[in-house]
């Protein structure tokens, strides 16, 4: 499994009945409750954002992220936004810097920005804007001209009324419905017509946003959705319209222009795990084999998925033909069912023959590889005594210790797994996992959770893409499962990702 991060291309927090723009604010503050002026009976805000999916779509079109072996069930997407009060529990049930009370026990909806008439009409493109300050709402409305033009405000470079805002999406275009949709179910875009992507409950109020966007983003990847212009995060109408409150209640999250490590992102998890059984091909068990296609050292996809037959030394077909699937760019996977026939003996040499190989219209020769069929009992250890856990040692290549890496690199990190205190006793089949994180004081901020290391015929490795990582100092831990225990090896690799100037 691997992950890819997609970051926001723009964002903005809009306030009910206000021209205020906060598109450059380092955080978003969503609130509901009493209004800040005497015009509106209630006050609330909504957060708009769009995602830069360029690199994600490139990985999908190139086959790095592939649905060949798993369909879309192997691709999930989660929106992550860090709560500004997640680090200090003393802030619970406290007030914000502006006097608003911290909200608790509430829901947030993730909603697709609608077309001009709900699910019909034209897509509503919009601009993020250049403002960062919230301004007193009573100074930002002008009822003398139908709210189409804001009134003049004192000079304040951090404050802006330029679109987008509650009324306008660009300088010359307004939202088809003020505030994008109507929470009282009127007009061209009532709330009942909105596409709610996900809903999350916040019991305490300091939880991070973790919206499931799997179906939504997969629809974009597959071409089912072609005109998305972004999404809205907002309270349900019942909270936006609540009356009788004498205070505001708010929750804050780091936004696109934060100067911290906690920039919001979409985390895509996809299945590109390689578990090659060529060295450990057992009878009476399912086994996987892979074909790796390179040109001048770079992975390339073939014109079609090749087929495979498994034969013995007399060319008797054991299994096949089986059509392979594209696991990731340039790597084709085939799964053989358990060989149970007593006529196929163990410790004999078998051959996997790959056919139907074409590239750029040129038919290539068949590829024949060999393996040894081993007894199933060889993979099982039986005896009167329990085994002691094995201690492991590791060597690496692909990233040097304390290396400074440009955030334009994609590295293949090889992991050599050995018995500890030995120099050359490498191990052929071990369940090895890695995780990646940064440190802030004594806190480890997770970048990638425990992920299984790929196992090919001749190496253990994982791919590390720096292009979607924020410049920082990173650490890699390893974990090995042995004898029912999980041993973690801390700070095996430390390196820095730096910006290219």
MIBAVO-799370 format. One record per residue: x, z, y of N, C-alpha, C in turn; residue in three letters. Coordinates in pm, whole numbers, plus 50000, padded with zeros to 5 digits. Atoms other than C-alpha are relative to their C-alpha. Layout:
BEGIN
XZYXZYXZYALA...
//
This chain:
BEGIN
500845000049881500005000050000500885000050125UNK499295000249872501144993050355498985001950111UNK500894998649885499744999350702500474990750111UNK499705007649880499574978951019499215006450114UNK500684994249884498754992551364499724989250104UNK500415008849890496824972651625499625008950118UNK500234991649883496744986751977498974993750093UNK501045004449909494254983752260500564989750098UNK499625009849898494434953352487499495004050138UNK500554995049874492304970152757499025011049968UNK501014989450014490035000052812499515004350137UNK500554994849875487925016953075498925010249967UNK501094990450011485645046853115499064997850117UNK500985002549894482465039053309499085012150012UNK500864988649969480265065353476498634994950041UNK501365004349971476495062853504499804998650150UNK500365002949861475355047253833501195001050095UNK498814998949917478925045053967500824987349992UNK499075011249998481315017554074501425004249960UNK498674995050033484255039253968500604992649882UNK499245006250109486895022253753501165009249963UNK498904991450047489365041953539500804992949891UNK499375008150104490965013653342501455003449973UNK498604996350018494515027453391500185015049979UNK499894985550023493735064053326500725002649868UNK499314997050125496035079653064499125006849896UNK500924993650093493025096252902498584995550034UNK501425002349974489285091352869499285013249987UNK500794987750003486835119152944498534996049985UNK501405002850025483395114752787499215012950025UNK500754987949967480835138752929498504997350002UNK501465000549983477115146152941499595013150065UNK500514987749940474965171853120499534997650140UNK500475001249862474215178253483500824989650073UNK499315010449924475095150653727500825006150112UNK499164995549889477695153554002499384996750135UNK500615003649872475315140454268498525003549998UNK501424996849989471725143954384499144987849970UNK500755012250025470745108154295499514999549856UNK500345001150142470835108753915499595013649945UNK500394987350061469015135553714500975004849893UNK499034996450103471685134553444501284992350024UNK498725006949988475335124553420500594997849863UNK499325002850125477295108353141500974988350021UNK499035010849992480125083853076500094993149865UNK499815008050121480975056852821501404993850004UNK498635005350010484375044452700499974986249938UNK499935013750048485025007152656501434997049959UNK498665004350038487954992052471499914986949921UNK499865011650085489124960252305501345001049930UNK498804999350082491784955152039500784987050005UNK499145011750013494744931652032500244997849851UNK499935002650143494314917451682500894988149966UNK499205012050020496814889051724500925001249880UNK499054998750109499484902351489499305002749867UNK500764997650122496884914351237499474986949944UNK500505013150044495314879651224501134991249948UNK498855007750048498774864151184500405004549860UNK499654995050133499544886650887498954995749897UNK501065004050091496194877850735500104985049968UNK499955014550022496564840150782501254996049921UNK498775003350071500144840450645500025005149857UNK500044994650135499174859750332500745013149983UNK499384986750010501194891150411498935010349964UNK501194992550041497794907950402499134990249923UNK500665009750087496094890950110498785006249932UNK501174995950077492674893149949499994993449863UNK499955007650125493844872649651499805008449877UNK500094991650120494114901549406498955010950011UNK500924988749982491684926749557498774996450081UNK501035004049903489304907049785500115009350121UNK499944991649881488414926150102499905014849966UNK500054985950039488024958349903501355006750012UNK498674994349986491784962749936500465001450143UNK499644999149859491724962350318499035009450070UNK500834990749924490434991650523500565001450141UNK499624998849860490504998050898499405012850057UNK500464987449941490275031151083500505001050143UNK499654998149859490205036851460500445014450020UNK499434986749979492415066351558500195002450150UNK499774995549863492255084151896500235015149995UNK499614985850006493955117851946499305007950109UNK500694991149907491955145652108501045007150088UNK499054993849909493695159552418500105015049981UNK499954985550025492875195152306500325003249855UNK499754998050142493935190351943501205008949973UNK498734993150023497245208551993499945014950033UNK500074986149955496055241852137498605005549973UNK501314994750037493215261051970499425009250108UNK500514991349894492965283952273499124992450098UNK500835008049911491325254852457498564998949952UNK501365000650054488265257052230499095009250082UNK500984992449921485215268952426500515003450139UNK499444998249866487245266352746499474988850088UNK500435010549909486755244053048501124990050020UNK499035010549968488475211353145500605003150137UNK499334998149870490735208253449499034998450117UNK500945002549892487775196053656498785009149995UNK501094990450006485505225053561498964997249894UNK500965002950105483555207453287500305008549877UNK499834992450122482985227652973500374990549885UNK499655008250116484545214652651498804999349906UNK501195002150084481795199652438500275004649857UNK499924996450141481105212152087498694996449933UNK501195003550079478645202651811499294987750058UNK500565012449946477995166451908500424988349913UNK499645012550066478095130851772500524990150104UNK499625011649921479855100251908499704987549919UNK500275012950063478755064751833501084989950037UNK499175011849973481025034451802499084987949994UNK500995010749985479015004451923500714987250041UNK499455013049959479874967651946499424996150136UNK500505004849871479644954052301499064988449974UNK500995010250036476474933152286500164987250080UNK500105012349923475874897652396499035002250116UNK500814998249880473844891352711498585004349969UNK501344995450039470624897952518500085006649862UNK499864993050128471584922252246500844992149902UNK499285007850101472514901151943499954985150029UNK500095014249963471744868052119500634997850136UNK499425003149870472964850352432501504998249992UNK498565002349992476564847052546500785013049988UNK499154988150004479424871352477500305004950141UNK499744994049869480104895252765501485003650011UNK498594997049977483804892652853500115009550120UNK499864989949895485134920053083501465002850026UNK498654996349961488214932953261500155015149999UNK499774985650009489804966953219500045006850135UNK499914994049867490544973253587501305007450022UNK498724994349958493314991253774499875014350052UNK500174986449950491855025253868500425010449898UNK499674989250093492875058553721499295013050033UNK500654987549961491025085753917498494999049987UNK501434998549984487465097553879499755004250144UNK500304996749861485875099354222498595005650007UNK501334993949985482885119354343498944989150002UNK500965010950020479945098254229499084997850119UNK500945001849890477855104554540500564990850108UNK499405008949903480335083954743500174985849948UNK499735013250059480275053754514498754991949976UNK501235007850018476655042254520499494995550136UNK500515005749876474995020554781498644993849972UNK501355004750031471255017054750499474990250104UNK500505009049896470964996255068500114985449960UNK499865014150041472034964454887499754998349851UNK500365001650139470584969454541501135003249903UNK498894995750086473804985154403500904988549957UNK499175011350040475484951154392501395000650061UNK498704999049934478344960254627500265014650032UNK499714986049968480064994054654500255002050148UNK499714996949861480375011254988501495002450016UNK498574998149974483775014855155500395014549975UNK499484986750028485885044555047501335001950070UNK498684997649940488945061155200501104994149912UNK498885005850074492285046155100500535009849897UNK499524991650111493355059754762500454990349891UNK499495010550088495625037554551499715002849853UNK500314997050139494785055854231498514998849969UNK501445001950019491085050454285499654985350022UNK500385014049988489465016654235498534998249964UNK501365003950032486015001454235499974985749943UNK499965013650054487194968154097499525000149855UNK500595000450136485484957153776501085001449893UNK501384997450037484744966653521499565013850047UNK500604987249968482374995153610498575000049945UNK501354998850055478795005653543499184987450020UNK500835011549964477404974453710500654986649969UNK499325012850007480054947453684500994999749883UNK498985001950103482174933453402501174991850052UNK498955006849926484174909753628499574999750147UNK500325000349858484284903654002498724992250028UNK501165008549971481594876753983498905001149894UNK501004999050106479664887553673499645014549976UNK500464986650032477544917853605499605001049854UNK500534998050135476524933253275498544995849996UNK501415004050009473204919753153499105012350010UNK500724987349982472124956253151500995009750061UNK499094990449941473644982453381500445010149894UNK499494990850102475905004353170500134993749863UNK499865008450120475924976552902498775000649910UNK501254999250077472854989752716499125010950059UNK500974990349949469735009552798499745010849897UNK500254988950094469455043852640498545004249997UNK501454997450008465695044052710499264988149938UNK500555011350077465185012052508499164990450083UNK500675010049917464184988952791500974988750031UNK499155010749953465504956152930500454990549891UNK499505010150092467474928352763500815005949885UNK499144994150103469774951652570499665014749980UNK500364986250030467964982852453500935005849894UNK499134993350098469865008452246499634996349857UNK500465003050136467744999851942500534986749949UNK499475012950043469284964751939501515000249981UNK498554999250009472884977251939500475000449854UNK499354999150131475204972951639500875012650000UNK499234987650010476385008251560500974998649883UNK498975002250101479665004251373500215012749918UNK499804987350070480105041151286499585011350091UNK500344987849927479045076151390500845011349944UNK499184988850044481265106851378499495012850063UNK500444987049950480265143251410501225008550034UNK498964991149955482435167951600499445014250001UNK500554986550010481705203551491500605009550099UNK499304990949909484325221251704500234993550136UNK499785007149875485145194851965501454996450024UNK498595003649985488925192951920500474990349893UNK499655009550106488815168251629500414986550061UNK499625013549961490455134051657498924990149959UNK500905010850038488415102151648500584992949878UNK499625007750119488555085351306498814991649957UNK501135008850031485935058051311500394990049891UNK499805010150104485625035851003499544986450054UNK500325013449950485814999651124500254989449893UNK499645009250108486404983950783499134987549999UNK500895011650007483334961650770500104991550126UNK499955007049872483604952751138501234991150010UNK498775007749986487244941551134500134989649889UNK499945010050107487014924550794499104988150030UNK500865011149959484174903850936500724990950099UNK499205008149908486534892551213501084992349924UNK498955006650078489324884950963499454988349918UNK500585010350086487004864650743499294989050079UNK500665010049917485504845351035498515002250014UNK501424997249986482064861151006499625004050141UNK500184996449859482404875451358501064992850080UNK499055008249926484014851651606499965002450150UNK500164998649855482894863351949499965014650043UNK499944985949961483674900751963500755001450132UNK499344997449871484544912852315500355014750016UNK499614986049992485164949452234498905009349953UNK500894989750053483424982152158499815011050103UNK500354988949912481855012352325500025012849917UNK500134986650059482275049252239499165008250095UNK500934992949912479415070052371499245010749922UNK500894990250060477185099752308498674993349963UNK501335005450031473795093052144499085001550122UNK500914999149887470935087052390499425014050019UNK500594986749988469535121652311500895009450082UNK499104991749921472635137652463500184994450141UNK499865005849866473025112852750498815003550089UNK501234997949922469435119552859499565014650004UNK500394986050004469405157052802499855005450142UNK500274994649866467955175653102500015015249994UNK500074985449990467915211353224501345006949991UNK498674993850007471665216853187500545002250141UNK499404996949870473525232853476501484996950004UNK498585003150007476975221753359500224986649931UNK499555011550078478855191353231500705005049874UNK499284997250125480165191152874500794987649963UNK499135011650012483125168852800500965001349882UNK498955000750101485615157852536500984989350047UNK498995009249951488915140552612500864994549888UNK499115006650097491095115952420501074992350077UNK498965008249941494415099252498499584985449996UNK500435014049987493805063652618501214990749997UNK498995010550017495765031152624501245002550084UNK498864998549909498005040452921500605014049998UNK499354987050012499055074652798501524998349997UNK498545000050005502745082552845500525008249882UNK499614992350117502775101752517500094990949878UNK499955007550125503255090952155498614997149946UNK501345000250058499485093852105499134988750054UNK500775011749960498435059152211498994996549891UNK501015003050103495155050052034500284986849930UNK499715012050078495275023751762499004998449886UNK500745003150121493505006951473501004999849885UNK499124999650115495165015451141499404991949886UNK500425008550111494834988250879500835003549878UNK499344997050127495674997950520499684988749903UNK500225011150092496164969750271500865001549876UNK499364998450131497184967149908500994988749976UNK498945009650033500524949349868500995006249902UNK499124992650091501924973149605500464991249884UNK499405007350111504294956749357500405010149892UNK499634991550113504544973549015500344990849882UNK499555009950097506554949648801500395006849869UNK499764993750130506564958548429500964992049912UNK499115008350082509194933348319501025008649924UNK499054991350068511634961448235499335009649901UNK500734990150082508964983248073498694993949954UNK501175007450047506554958947907499615005849863UNK500364992550120504704979947646498824993549927UNK501135003950083502434970747360498895010450016UNK501174991349992498894985447362499785005850140UNK500214995649863498954988647740499974988150093UNK500045010649899498084966948040501354999150071UNK498725002249934501164951548202499854989450110UNK500025009649890501834932748525501364993250013UNK498795007649970504354905348600499804992650132UNK500055006349868505224887848925500924987950005UNK499165011549967506584854549045500295000750149UNK499574999149861508574855349370500454986250045UNK499685013549953508744822749568500695000750136UNK499185000149879511484818249829500414985750034UNK499275011849954512844790050037501005004650105UNK498924995749910516194796650205499905014950031UNK500024985549983515694833950153498725005650058UNK501254995449942512214835750311498854997749901UNK501175001650086508984841550121499124988650051UNK500935010849965506654811350116498855000249900UNK501155001250088503184806049973499984986049938UNK500145012750070502694778849713498674993550037UNK501245007149967499964752549748498815006049925UNK501054994050082497944768249465500595011549921UNK499534988950082498144799249252500434994949863UNK499555004850131500274791748944499325007549885UNK500544993850121499084799348591501155004549910UNK498984994150085500954819048324499515000349857UNK500264997350141501104818947946501135008849947UNK499034991350064502864845247738500194995349857UNK499745005750131504534831047426501125007749931UNK498884994250074506854842847151501094989649982UNK498855009150015510114826747041499664987249925UNK500445012150071508164801746826498974992150079UNK500965006449908506034791047125498555002649962UNK501384995950025502944807946982499475007350122UNK500584993849880500654817547269499465013849966UNK500484986250016500154855247286498805002450092UNK501114999149903497964854347600500134988450098UNK500005010149896496944828747857499364987049954UNK499474999049864496744807048039499155009250089UNK500634990949904495934832348314500404995450140UNK499695003849862495664822348681500455012350078UNK499484988849921497764844648904499255001350131UNK500604997849868496694858749239501115003150100UNK499024997449894498544861349571499925014650040UNK499994985849965499514897849613500375002350145UNK499595000349861501334893249941500814987350019UNK499385013049972503204864650106501134996949901UNK498975004750090505214845749843500125007449868UNK499924992250123504514870349560498684998749924UNK501185002550082502094861649279499975009849882UNK500174989750102500724887349036499124995149887UNK500865002650115499334883648686499945012849917UNK500214988150080497884911248471499674996049856UNK500235002650142498124909448091499275012049940UNK500704989350070495644929147886500885005449888UNK499194993550103496954952447618500144991049877UNK499735007650123498574934447326499825009449882UNK500324991150112497074950047015500204993649863UNK499895007050128497614923546746501205005249919UNK498884995250083499724937346456501014989149968UNK499065010950030501284902846414501084998750107UNK499015000449894503114907246743500825012849991UNK499174988250026505984930546666500725004250126UNK499284994849884507774952746913501494997249988UNK498565002549988511374949747023500354985249980UNK499755014450008511004912047018499974994350142UNK499965006649870511614888147306498784991050016UNK501115008649963508584872247473500384992350127UNK499705008649886508514845547741498734997950082UNK501115003349909506244842148045500334986850067UNK499795013649950505914805748142499004997450113UNK500835002249882504604798448493499884985050023UNK500275014449986502974764048536499134997450122UNK500845003849887501134744848807500595004250132UNK499304995649879503754752449074500204988050091UNK499825010749901503494729949379500245006150137UNK499724995549863504834733649732500084987750089UNK500085011549907504024709750018499734987049925UNK500395011750074502504686149766500974995549893UNK498995003750099505644684649548499815008749876UNK500154992650126505184694249182501375004749954UNK498734994050040507964717949074500005002849851UNK499864997350142509304725048729499405013649963UNK500484987150049507804752648517501125010350006UNK499054988849997509484786648542499815008449875UNK500084991950122510284805248220500905012250014UNK499264987449996511334841748221499845007149866UNK500104992950127511844866147937499885015050022UNK500174985549999511044902347856500035004849856UNK500004994050133511194926047562498755008549985UNK501204992250028507954939447416500415013149933UNK499574987050049508464976647365498835007649938UNK501014991850065506595001647152499345009350100UNK500744991249909503885021347328500535014249993UNK499524986250016505335053447187501285002450080UNK498774998349923508525047047383499715005350140UNK500374995049866506625055147703499465014249996UNK500564986650017505435088447561501085009349946UNK499054990150048507595119347518499245011349931UNK500674989750079506415142747242501055009449944UNK499054990450054508105174847129499525014150020UNK500444986049993507885212647098500325006750132UNK499574993549877509495219847436499564991850121UNK500305006949874508465212147790501304995650064UNK498815005349935510885191647992500185006450137UNK499704995449866512605204448300499864988350097UNK500075010749902511935184948617501374993950026UNK498765007049973514575158948689500295000750149UNK499585000949861516535161649012500494985850026UNK499705013849971517005128449187500954998950118UNK499195003849886519485112849420499644986050043UNK500455012849944518955082849645501104993550082UNK499215008249908520925055149808499044989950064UNK500895008949925519465031250065500784988150052UNK499475011249924520044997650220498854993550074UNK501045005949915518164978950490499855007250132UNK499964992049879518245007650742501175009649986UNK498884990850001521375027050829499605013450060UNK500254986749944521375064150901500344999950149UNK499864999149854520905069851279500124986350067UNK499955013449940520595032451339498984998650110UNK500945003749894518975019551656499484986049969UNK500625012450045516514992051558499094994650109UNK500905006349904514834967651794498594999549944UNK501395000550045511044968051781499514985649982UNK500345013850037511134931151686500364997349856UNK499475001950135512534936651336498975003149892UNK500694996550123510964936350991501085002549896UNK498924996450091513224954750745499475001949858UNK500234997050140513234954650367500925011549964UNK499224987950026514354989750276500095002149850UNK499794997850142515854992449930500305014549971UNK499794986150041515805026149751500584999949858UNK499374998950131518215031949463499765014249948UNK500384986950055516865060249245500935003249884UNK499044996050102519425078949037499745014549960UNK499954985950033519735111448851500985006850096UNK499134993049906521215136949086501365002749938UNK498604997250037524985141749071500584989749904UNK499445011050079525445109048882500274988450093UNK499635011049912527005077849025499374986849961UNK500465013250042525565049848816498825000349905UNK501144999450092522645062448608498714997750078UNK501225003449928519835044148784498815000449906UNK501214998250080516255048748665499084988250020UNK500775012449996513985019748578498545002050037UNK501424998249971510545035148613499745014450044UNK500224987049939509885064148848498904998450104UNK501045000149897506865072049066500575005850129UNK499364996049874508485072949409499064996650116UNK500845001949882506585077049737500835002750126UNK499324997449872507695076250100498965002750108UNK500834997949881506235088450428500884998650123UNK499295002249875507215081150789499355008650108UNK500544991349896506845104851084501005001250114UNK499144996249889508215114951421499875015050019UNK500024985649977508985150151538499795003050148UNK500164994649866507775168551847500185015149988UNK499684986150024509475202351841500015002849851UNK500104996750142508575218051507498844992749932UNK501165007150054505585194851459500414986349950UNK499795013350055505745164351234498744991750025UNK501125008749966503495136851371500024988149905UNK500005010150105502515114051085499814986050055UNK500135014249968503035076751125499434992549880UNK500535005850123502425066550763500005010849893UNK500154989850104501115089550490500744995449874UNK499295002950123502615090950142499534986749940UNK500275013650047502815055150014500964997049885UNK499175002850117504085043249677501014989150032UNK498945009749981507395024649682499814988549899UNK500115011550089507304989349539501065000649890UNK499065000750113508914984649196500044985749949UNK499835013550052510194949749124500885000549876UNK499185000850121512234937748826501365006450019UNK498614995749981515544947048985500205010150112UNK499804990649889514874971549269498715007450035UNK501084993149930512684997449439500164996850149UNK499895003349859511834988349798498675001750069UNK501225001149919509314989550082500334992350126UNK499835007849877508794967850389499665008950118UNK500244992049880509074984250730499984990850121UNK500235008949885507654965151028500085008450127UNK499844992249877508924978951359499144994850114UNK500695006549888506784955351567498735007350042UNK501204992649962503734978151559500285015050011UNK499624986049987505665010651607500445002950144UNK499624995749866506075029351936501465004749999UNK498614995449996509745034452035500115015149995UNK499834985650021510825068851916501055002049893UNK499144996950113513035086551664499135002649878UNK500844999550119511615082951313500785006349884UNK499444994150121512175101150983499244994649879UNK500625004050126511515090450624500295010649895UNK499894990950114510855115350344499684992349872UNK500325005550131510745106949974499415011049912UNK500614990750094508685123149700500004993649861UNK499975004950137509075119749323499175009449913UNK500824992250094506575131249057500715000549866UNK499314998350127508175145648744499555013149937UNK500374988150076506995170148474498885007950069UNK501134993449937503785177648664500295005550138UNK499664995049867505635186948983500294988450094UNK499705010049897506105168249307501125005450086UNK498834995749925509545171549464500164991350123UNK499845007149875509895162249830501435001250049UNK498635000649950513265151649968499924996650148UNK500255001049856513195157250344501094992350072UNK499115006749904514745135850618501074991749932UNK499045008450071516345111050383500604989450091UNK499515009949904516625085350661499515004050138UNK500364997749860516645090851037500494988150081UNK499635011649921516645061851282499154999650125UNK500745001549875515415051251625499494985750013UNK500535013049961513175022651730500084999150151UNK499795001549855514085009552075499374987050046UNK500585012049941512514984352310501054989250020UNK499165011249960513964949852353499744997050147UNK500165002049856514614944852724499784985350031UNK
//
